[in-house]
């Protein structure tokens, strides 16, 4: 299935999986850089992922709203 952007669903999934791996592989080092050796709990990991997802959704919403506002 091709999405309206021209990428297939498999391509989108593959890109998302690769991004998840890149973030996952660097997550611990990133946390240590920011909070030192302080332990990052599972709740914190969830909150960080939630913040990241909400940031992406908000960025897309602003893009979508601006694009459709200019078409009105």
Secondary structure, DSSP 8 states (H G I E B T S, - for coil): -B-TTS-BHHHHHHHHHHHHHHHHHHHHHHHHHHHTT----HHHHHHHHHHHHHHHHHHHHHHHHHHHHHT-
